[in-house]
Amino acid sequence: MICAACRMDLGRPERIGRRDTCPQCAGDLRTCRQCRHYDPRSRDGCREPQAERVLDPTRANFCDYFSAPEAPAPVTSAGGAPDARAELDRLFKR
């Protein structure tokens, strides 16, 4: 799992609680941005149709559908958009 705030590799934690934070930046870990269902292009930012709407995807929440992603989140540029080169390298496993 990669911290969405500072990009630190956190390994594969067994369970992520609502109060868990990143040891490097102290950012919340149980957030929409850390979930495998998170998709900012989807309605309400989530691909899980039964999940309740969360107003701030960067803050800890109580979503019952939270699940750590299988693969690391894409590297983002300063503007927050995915870095195209890094995404292609990951896709083609360079």
Secondary structure, DSSP 8 states (H G I E B T S, - for coil): -B-TTT--B----S---TT-B-TTT--BSSSGGGSTTB-TTSGGGBS-TTS---S-TTS----TT----SS----B-TTSSB-HHHHHHHHTT-
